[in-house]
């Protein structure tokens, strides 16, 4: 399994790039938006990867951030959403905006994305909310300490913070990671979107 590829960007073509590593050229499929931001020909670039193996095809999909990769994986978990549709969606919506759409049942935003009709948009919201609920139940059962639960109770006092917390969970982060990130943010006077993006910035710091 490839977690990421780091090497020289040698080709930018329609729908994919080529990264050369040790004399080998890796063909990596990316969204148009991701390709715009990945770098210039000749640059040393690093892309996070999803390695897909099927009976008649082996493909590598690339992403500039962990959040884009997490979103791609989430979309693939929805019935009826394939890799082509998922990668196209990533070219038109930011992970934070996607998370807000899920937690607010914003079908209108999702159905405007390329290749997504109202039925698919409804299915995305329904299945991902159900998935999040199950993961929360499993996580809560496995928590030995009450610290995280206390944090979540405190967050529930502020609906905006609660929504930001849930949005970050939609993007695949667990409660402990989110708790640490939220503690480092000056949330006063922040909008929901600003809070989510600030949280993502903290979560991306290694």
Backbone as CSV, one residue per row, in Angstrom:
resi,resn,N_x,N_y,N_z,CA_x,CA_y,CA_z,C_x,C_y,C_z
1,UNK,0.849,-1.201,0.000,0.000,0.000,0.000,0.881,1.246,0.000
2,UNK,0.568,2.191,-0.882,1.313,3.439,-0.960,0.619,4.508,-0.122
3,UNK,1.319,5.044,0.862,0.753,6.115,1.683,0.919,7.462,0.988
4,UNK,2.074,7.651,0.355,2.312,8.864,-0.416,3.449,8.618,-1.391
5,UNK,3.558,9.513,-2.363,4.659,9.473,-3.329,5.341,10.838,-3.315
6,UNK,6.659,10.828,-3.213,7.427,12.067,-3.233,8.501,11.953,-4.299
7,UNK,8.493,12.888,-5.234,9.478,12.850,-6.309,9.304,14.035,-7.235
8,UNK,9.935,13.957,-8.407,9.896,15.067,-9.363,8.647,15.001,-10.224
9,UNK,7.946,16.115,-10.303,6.774,16.213,-11.155,7.247,16.378,-12.602
10,UNK,6.974,15.383,-13.435,7.497,15.400,-14.810,6.427,15.642,-15.868
11,UNK,5.180,15.293,-15.564,4.099,15.446,-16.550,2.830,15.925,-15.858
12,UNK,2.142,16.858,-16.503,0.788,17.252,-16.124,-0.076,17.074,-17.357
13,UNK,-1.020,16.163,-17.301,-1.886,15.900,-18.436,-3.337,16.014,-17.997
14,UNK,-4.244,15.697,-18.886,-5.672,15.801,-18.565,-6.074,14.705,-17.575
15,UNK,-6.298,15.111,-16.333,-6.776,14.165,-15.335,-5.710,13.430,-14.546
16,UNK,-4.444,13.616,-14.890,-3.407,12.906,-14.146,-2.057,13.625,-14.237
17,UNK,-1.174,13.258,-13.313,0.206,13.724,-13.345,1.125,12.509,-13.327
18,UNK,2.406,12.740,-13.605,3.418,11.692,-13.484,4.515,12.188,-12.557
19,UNK,4.818,11.385,-11.532,5.883,11.705,-10.586,6.992,10.677,-10.749
20,UNK,8.208,11.155,-10.975,9.340,10.246,-11.155,10.071,10.029,-9.830
21,UNK,10.211,8.762,-9.472,10.924,8.386,-8.249,11.881,7.247,-8.584
22,UNK,13.174,7.496,-8.439,14.159,6.446,-8.692,14.100,5.863,-10.082
23,UNK,13.829,6.691,-11.080,13.786,6.220,-12.457,12.444,5.641,-12.880
24,UNK,11.490,5.583,-11.955,10.154,5.079,-12.267,9.152,6.231,-12.300
25,UNK,8.279,6.229,-13.296,7.266,7.267,-13.395,5.914,6.748,-12.927
26,UNK,5.386,7.348,-11.864,4.100,6.927,-11.312,2.986,7.808,-11.885
27,UNK,2.026,7.180,-12.550,0.866,7.894,-13.077,-0.158,8.024,-11.960
28,UNK,-0.487,9.260,-11.606,-1.359,9.521,-10.463,-2.550,10.359,-10.919
29,UNK,-3.744,9.833,-10.745,-4.953,10.554,-11.120,-5.304,11.570,-10.031
30,UNK,-5.643,12.793,-10.462,-5.987,13.858,-9.520,-7.126,14.692,-10.077
31,UNK,-7.809,15.407,-9.189,-8.833,16.356,-9.634,-8.135,17.560,-10.262
32,UNK,-8.882,18.309,-11.072,-8.303,19.491,-11.718,-7.797,20.491,-10.687
33,UNK,-8.565,20.678,-9.618,-8.173,21.633,-8.574,-6.885,21.183,-7.894
34,UNK,-6.780,19.894,-7.599,-5.577,19.368,-6.954,-4.368,19.520,-7.867
35,UNK,-4.571,19.318,-9.158,-3.464,19.447,-10.112,-2.962,20.880,-10.193
36,UNK,-3.876,21.829,-10.069,-3.480,23.241,-10.098,-2.572,23.582,-8.927
37,UNK,-2.817,22.932,-7.791,-2.100,23.264,-6.556,-0.906,22.375,-6.259
38,UNK,-0.704,21.335,-7.046,0.334,20.362,-6.704,1.753,20.888,-6.935
39,UNK,1.925,21.797,-7.895,3.258,22.320,-8.177,3.492,22.461,-9.670
40,UNK,4.717,22.814,-10.025,5.081,23.005,-11.431,5.989,21.874,-11.901
41,UNK,6.030,21.695,-13.213,6.906,20.679,-13.794,8.340,20.923,-13.318
42,UNK,8.984,19.876,-12.835,10.348,19.990,-12.325,10.423,20.133,-10.819
43,UNK,9.286,20.463,-10.172,9.252,20.585,-8.711,9.305,19.205,-8.058
44,UNK,9.867,19.161,-6.851,9.753,17.960,-6.022,8.448,18.077,-5.248
45,UNK,7.546,17.150,-5.488,6.216,17.226,-4.885,5.940,15.975,-4.051
46,UNK,4.982,16.118,-3.155,4.536,14.987,-2.330,3.023,14.930,-2.406
47,UNK,2.501,13.781,-2.801,1.051,13.617,-2.856,0.655,12.395,-2.021
48,UNK,-0.422,12.544,-1.265,-0.990,11.425,-0.524,-1.758,10.565,-1.519
49,UNK,-1.723,9.260,-1.342,-2.250,8.389,-2.385,-3.277,7.373,-1.897
50,UNK,-4.163,7.036,-2.814,-5.114,5.931,-2.624,-4.819,4.938,-3.733
51,UNK,-4.456,3.718,-3.350,-4.040,2.677,-4.304,-5.219,1.733,-4.514
52,UNK,-5.808,1.775,-5.709,-6.991,0.963,-5.986,-6.639,-0.212,-6.891
53,UNK,-6.964,-1.409,-6.437,-6.708,-2.626,-7.209,-8.044,-3.276,-7.551
54,UNK,-8.294,-3.428,-8.854,-9.502,-4.099,-9.326,-9.093,-5.216,-10.272
55,UNK,-10.054,-6.027,-10.675,-9.750,-7.173,-11.528,-9.054,-6.769,-12.820
56,UNK,-9.516,-5.682,-13.425,-8.979,-5.277,-14.726,-8.237,-3.942,-14.688
57,UNK,-7.932,-3.461,-13.482,-7.279,-2.144,-13.407,-6.589,-1.928,-12.071
58,UNK,-5.422,-1.302,-12.138,-4.712,-0.849,-10.938,-4.457,0.641,-11.120
59,UNK,-4.963,1.452,-10.207,-4.850,2.898,-10.348,-4.376,3.545,-9.054
60,UNK,-3.675,4.675,-9.203,-3.247,5.467,-8.056,-3.928,6.833,-8.144
61,UNK,-4.603,7.219,-7.070,-5.237,8.532,-7.002,-4.464,9.394,-6.010
62,UNK,-4.239,10.649,-6.369,-3.393,11.510,-5.541,-4.133,12.713,-4.977
63,UNK,-3.640,13.170,-3.807,-4.282,14.265,-3.087,-3.220,15.127,-2.415
64,UNK,-3.468,16.434,-2.371,-2.492,17.347,-1.777,-2.530,17.330,-0.251
65,UNK,-3.670,16.948,0.318,-3.809,16.948,1.780,-4.441,15.652,2.257
66,UNK,-4.251,15.368,3.541,-4.876,14.204,4.149,-6.393,14.341,4.145
67,UNK,-6.890,15.570,4.277,-8.330,15.792,4.297,-8.969,15.415,2.963
68,UNK,-8.300,15.753,1.855,-8.811,15.381,0.536,-8.851,13.859,0.397
69,UNK,-7.810,13.188,0.877,-7.764,11.729,0.829,-8.875,11.128,1.680
70,UNK,-9.063,11.648,2.887,-10.121,11.146,3.770,-11.490,11.321,3.122
71,UNK,-11.706,12.469,2.489,-12.981,12.736,1.839,-13.206,11.763,0.681
72,UNK,-12.175,11.504,-0.098,-12.256,10.549,-1.200,-12.657,9.166,-0.677
73,UNK,-12.013,8.730,0.395,-12.322,7.426,0.982,-13.752,7.380,1.514
74,UNK,-14.205,8.488,2.112,-15.576,8.568,2.597,-16.576,8.429,1.460
75,UNK,-16.308,9.136,0.376,-17.212,9.097,-0.768,-17.274,7.703,-1.384
76,UNK,-16.152,7.016,-1.433,-16.133,5.660,-1.981,-16.943,4.693,-1.124
77,UNK,-17.116,5.022,0.151,-17.872,4.150,1.047,-19.384,4.274,0.837
78,UNK,-19.793,5.279,0.052,-21.216,5.482,-0.227,-21.620,4.635,-1.426
79,UNK,-22.681,3.873,-1.309,-23.121,3.020,-2.406,-23.476,3.852,-3.636
80,UNK,-22.976,3.438,-4.775,-23.268,4.141,-6.017,-22.300,5.242,-6.373
81,UNK,-21.343,5.543,-5.496,-20.342,6.586,-5.774,-19.010,5.904,-6.093
82,UNK,-18.559,6.056,-7.324,-17.302,5.453,-7.754,-16.150,6.430,-7.699
83,UNK,-14.963,5.936,-8.054,-13.759,6.759,-7.977,-13.829,7.977,-8.902
84,UNK,-14.397,7.782,-10.093,-14.477,8.896,-11.051,-15.357,10.018,-10.512
85,UNK,-16.510,9.640,-9.954,-17.416,10.647,-9.387,-16.775,11.343,-8.189
86,UNK,-16.117,10.541,-7.325,-15.494,11.094,-6.118,-14.391,12.086,-6.462
87,UNK,-13.548,11.745,-7.433,-12.432,12.624,-7.778,-12.947,13.907,-8.437
88,UNK,-14.056,13.793,-9.194,-14.657,14.978,-9.805,-15.228,15.905,-8.740
89,UNK,-15.869,15.319,-7.720,-16.428,16.113,-6.622,-15.332,16.873,-5.892
90,UNK,-14.183,16.233,-5.707,-13.080,16.859,-4.994,-12.551,18.094,-5.719
91,UNK,-12.804,18.150,-7.017,-12.344,19.294,-7.784,-13.243,20.508,-7.642
92,UNK,-14.389,20.335,-6.940,-15.356,21.429,-6.874,-15.820,21.788,-5.458
93,UNK,-15.357,21.053,-4.447,-15.782,21.374,-3.083,-14.636,21.144,-2.104
94,UNK,-14.478,22.071,-1.167,-13.452,21.937,-0.135,-13.921,20.943,0.930
95,UNK,-12.992,20.199,1.550,-13.379,19.265,2.609,-14.222,19.907,3.710
96,UNK,-13.879,21.135,4.108,-14.640,21.805,5.171,-16.072,22.090,4.725
97,UNK,-16.250,22.511,3.462,-17.589,22.787,2.943,-18.403,21.497,2.832
98,UNK,-17.733,20.412,2.453,-18.410,19.118,2.364,-18.900,18.681,3.741
99,UNK,-18.036,18.815,4.737,-18.403,18.421,6.102,-19.588,19.223,6.612
100,UNK,-19.603,20.540,6.328,-20.719,21.394,6.740,-22.006,20.935,6.059
101,UNK,-21.914,20.591,4.775,-23.097,20.127,4.043,-23.662,18.855,4.658
102,UNK,-22.794,17.956,5.113,-23.247,16.698,5.701,-23.954,16.943,7.030
103,UNK,-23.332,17.720,7.903,-23.906,17.891,9.242,-25.153,18.779,9.233
104,UNK,-25.325,19.578,8.156,-26.484,20.475,8.085,-27.552,19.968,7.117
105,UNK,-27.364,18.726,6.620,-28.327,18.142,5.665,-28.537,19.044,4.444
106,UNK,-27.448,19.639,3.972,-27.532,20.579,2.853,-27.505,19.812,1.528
107,UNK,-28.647,19.262,1.144,-28.771,18.490,-0.088,-28.536,19.375,-1.310
108,UNK,-28.991,20.635,-1.240,-28.881,21.544,-2.389,-27.437,21.769,-2.819
109,UNK,-26.546,21.916,-1.832,-25.128,22.115,-2.168,-24.549,20.869,-2.839
110,UNK,-24.860,19.717,-2.293,-24.301,18.471,-2.825,-24.833,18.135,-4.214
111,UNK,-26.115,18.385,-4.445,-26.701,17.999,-5.731,-26.201,18.875,-6.890
112,UNK,-25.571,20.004,-6.558,-25.012,20.878,-7.587,-23.639,20.406,-8.067
113,UNK,-23.044,19.453,-7.346,-21.722,18.963,-7.722,-21.822,18.098,-8.975
114,UNK,-20.766,18.091,-9.809,-20.798,17.313,-11.052,-21.091,15.833,-10.803
115,UNK,-22.054,15.292,-11.547,-22.358,13.872,-11.459,-23.213,13.478,-10.276
116,UNK,-23.683,14.465,-9.507,-24.481,14.173,-8.306,-25.901,14.727,-8.474
117,UNK,-26.873,13.828,-8.478,-28.270,14.255,-8.512,-28.831,14.290,-7.107
118,UNK,-30.101,14.603,-6.998,-30.701,14.742,-5.669,-30.717,13.414,-4.911
119,UNK,-30.969,12.301,-5.602,-31.016,11.007,-4.926,-29.641,10.608,-4.389
120,UNK,-28.599,10.851,-5.191,-27.233,10.539,-4.735,-26.842,11.438,-3.578
121,UNK,-27.218,12.726,-3.650,-26.918,13.665,-2.571,-27.582,13.221,-1.270
122,UNK,-28.839,12.800,-1.367,-29.550,12.325,-0.183,-28.890,11.072,0.393
123,UNK,-28.439,10.176,-0.503,-27.795,8.941,-0.058,-26.464,9.229,0.625
124,UNK,-25.711,10.202,0.099,-24.428,10.573,0.703,-24.632,11.053,2.133
125,UNK,-25.603,11.949,2.326,-25.871,12.483,3.666,-26.336,11.374,4.603
126,UNK,-27.275,10.556,4.133,-27.839,9.498,4.968,-26.782,8.484,5.385
127,UNK,-26.003,7.987,4.418,-25.038,6.935,4.712,-23.869,7.437,5.547
128,UNK,-23.408,8.660,5.278,-22.263,9.171,6.036,-22.664,9.555,7.456
129,UNK,-23.863,10.056,7.631,-24.335,10.342,8.989,-24.502,9.049,9.781
130,UNK,-24.998,8.008,9.120,-25.170,6.711,9.770,-23.814,6.123,10.131
131,UNK,-22.852,6.280,9.219,-21.493,5.792,9.456,-20.867,6.516,10.641
132,UNK,-21.049,7.839,10.702,-20.502,8.642,11.796,-21.122,8.232,13.125
133,UNK,-22.430,8.006,13.129,-23.127,7.611,14.350,-22.590,6.287,14.881
134,UNK,-22.370,5.319,13.983,-21.854,4.016,14.404,-20.438,4.136,14.951
135,UNK,-19.601,4.956,14.298,-18.225,5.145,14.750,-18.196,5.813,16.121
136,UNK,-19.104,6.759,16.342,-19.173,7.427,17.642,-19.554,6.442,18.740
137,UNK,-20.479,5.547,18.434,-20.916,4.560,19.413,-19.775,3.616,19.777
138,UNK,-19.024,3.186,18.768,-17.890,2.301,19.004,-16.825,3.005,19.821
139,UNK,-16.562,4.264,19.463,-15.533,5.046,20.164,-15.906,5.262,21.629
140,UNK,-17.168,5.578,21.868,-17.613,5.839,23.226,-17.501,4.585,24.093
141,UNK,-17.765,3.439,23.508,-17.671,2.186,24.253,-16.222,1.842,24.599
142,UNK,-15.293,2.323,23.762,-13.883,1.974,23.955,-13.114,2.969,24.815
143,UNK,-13.757,4.079,25.206,-13.057,5.109,25.988,-13.000,4.710,27.461
144,UNK,-11.808,4.568,27.959,-11.649,4.191,29.365,-11.673,5.424,30.263
145,UNK,-11.179,6.545,29.717,-11.141,7.778,30.495,-12.373,8.625,30.197
146,UNK,-12.778,9.453,31.127,-13.946,10.314,30.908,-13.544,11.680,30.344
147,UNK,-12.259,11.862,30.088,-11.775,13.170,29.669,-12.400,13.616,28.347
148,UNK,-12.419,12.728,27.343,-12.962,13.088,26.043,-14.449,13.362,26.144
149,UNK,-15.157,12.536,26.906,-16.585,12.733,27.058,-16.889,14.063,27.736
150,UNK,-16.063,14.438,28.723,-16.240,15.727,29.385,-16.054,16.867,28.397
151,UNK,-15.065,16.687,27.500,-14.800,17.698,26.485,-16.010,17.846,25.563
152,UNK,-16.587,16.731,25.146,-17.724,16.775,24.250,-18.939,17.405,24.925
153,UNK,-19.116,17.144,26.202,-20.224,17.751,26.932,-20.053,19.263,26.996
154,UNK,-18.817,19.694,27.199,-18.544,21.132,27.247,-18.823,21.773,25.899
155,UNK,-18.434,21.065,24.829,-18.649,21.594,23.487,-20.135,21.716,23.175
156,UNK,-20.930,20.800,23.686,-22.354,20.796,23.420,-23.040,22.067,23.953
157,UNK,-22.384,22.770,24.852,-22.936,24.011,25.374,-22.924,25.100,24.311
158,UNK,-22.064,24.951,23.314,-21.980,25.898,22.213,-22.274,25.127,20.931
159,UNK,-23.427,25.385,20.325,-23.842,24.616,19.152,-22.861,24.753,17.991
160,UNK,-22.237,25.926,17.865,-21.290,26.132,16.779,-20.054,25.245,16.957
161,UNK,-19.571,25.174,18.174,-18.424,24.315,18.460,-18.801,22.846,18.293
162,UNK,-20.000,22.528,18.679,-20.469,21.148,18.531,-20.510,20.762,17.055
163,UNK,-20.999,21.672,16.210,-21.064,21.406,14.777,-19.671,21.280,14.176
164,UNK,-18.732,22.124,14.631,-17.357,22.044,14.146,-16.733,20.707,14.545
165,UNK,-16.990,20.293,15.780,-16.484,19.015,16.279,-17.006,17.874,15.402
166,UNK,-18.299,17.900,15.113,-18.915,16.854,14.296,-18.386,16.888,12.866
167,UNK,-18.185,18.092,12.316,-17.660,18.216,10.953,-16.268,17.603,10.836
168,UNK,-15.438,17.796,11.847,-14.098,17.214,11.835,-14.164,15.695,11.972
169,UNK,-15.177,15.207,12.681,-15.378,13.763,12.749,-15.804,13.211,11.397
170,UNK,-16.615,13.975,10.668,-17.026,13.573,9.321,-15.800,13.354,8.434
171,UNK,-14.783,14.182,8.636,-13.564,14.084,7.833,-12.592,13.034,8.347
172,UNK,-13.018,12.255,9.338,-12.246,11.076,9.726,-11.392,11.193,10.962
173,UNK,-11.430,12.335,11.659,-10.621,12.489,12.857,-11.376,11.965,14.075
174,UNK,-10.627,11.420,15.048,-11.291,10.911,16.243,-11.377,12.001,17.315
175,UNK,-12.135,11.702,18.361,-12.424,12.711,19.386,-11.174,13.242,20.074
176,UNK,-10.217,12.361,20.362,-8.994,12.795,21.044,-8.204,13.780,20.197
177,UNK,-8.093,13.482,18.886,-7.377,14.386,17.981,-8.073,15.743,17.915
178,UNK,-9.393,15.708,17.797,-10.159,16.954,17.684,-10.076,17.757,18.971
179,UNK,-10.155,17.068,20.099,-10.071,17.747,21.397,-8.783,18.554,21.513
180,UNK,-7.653,17.924,21.171,-6.361,18.607,21.271,-6.297,19.806,20.331
181,UNK,-6.852,19.632,19.110,-6.828,20.727,18.138,-7.699,21.893,18.601
182,UNK,-8.879,21.583,19.116,-9.809,22.634,19.534,-9.278,23.447,20.712
183,UNK,-8.494,22.792,21.566,-7.923,23.480,22.725,-6.928,24.568,22.297
184,UNK,-6.353,24.427,21.099,-5.335,25.360,20.628,-5.917,26.507,19.803
185,UNK,-7.218,26.506,19.622,-7.862,27.511,18.776,-8.540,28.584,19.615
186,UNK,-8.338,29.837,19.207,-9.068,30.946,19.821,-10.400,31.063,19.078
187,UNK,-11.421,30.414,19.607,-12.689,30.261,18.887,-13.599,31.490,18.982
188,UNK,-13.222,32.459,19.765,-14.063,33.636,19.968,-14.300,34.371,18.645
189,UNK,-15.560,34.648,18.347,-15.985,35.399,17.154,-15.701,34.679,15.832
190,UNK,-15.358,33.391,15.889,-15.125,32.614,14.669,-16.451,32.105,14.104
191,UNK,-16.543,32.104,12.758,-17.691,31.466,12.122,-17.471,29.956,12.143
192,UNK,-18.509,29.198,11.829,-18.381,27.740,11.799,-17.296,27.308,10.816
193,UNK,-17.310,27.883,9.622,-16.317,27.517,8.606,-14.905,27.858,9.064
194,UNK,-14.727,29.030,9.671,-13.405,29.428,10.162,-12.925,28.478,11.253
195,UNK,-13.841,28.039,12.107,-13.493,27.123,13.183,-13.046,25.766,12.630
196,UNK,-13.760,25.281,11.616,-13.410,23.998,10.994,-12.047,24.098,10.320
197,UNK,-11.841,25.172,9.587,-10.559,25.327,8.886,-9.402,25.488,9.867
198,UNK,-9.638,26.189,10.968,-8.597,26.328,11.997,-8.303,24.978,12.618
199,UNK,-9.360,24.187,12.837,-9.183,22.840,13.379,-8.384,21.973,12.422
200,UNK,-8.699,22.037,11.143,-7.965,21.261,10.136,-6.502,21.660,10.088
201,UNK,-6.231,22.961,10.250,-4.853,23.438,10.250,-4.090,22.848,11.420
202,UNK,-4.704,22.822,12.593,-4.052,22.233,13.776,-3.858,20.732,13.607
203,UNK,-4.839,20.076,13.039,-4.777,18.616,12.871,-3.728,18.203,11.841
204,UNK,-3.388,19.119,10.922,-2.394,18.798,9.891,-0.972,18.992,10.397
205,UNK,-0.797,19.624,11.549,0.534,19.847,12.113,1.059,18.566,12.719
206,UNK,2.188,18.117,12.248,2.786,16.863,12.757,3.641,17.138,13.977
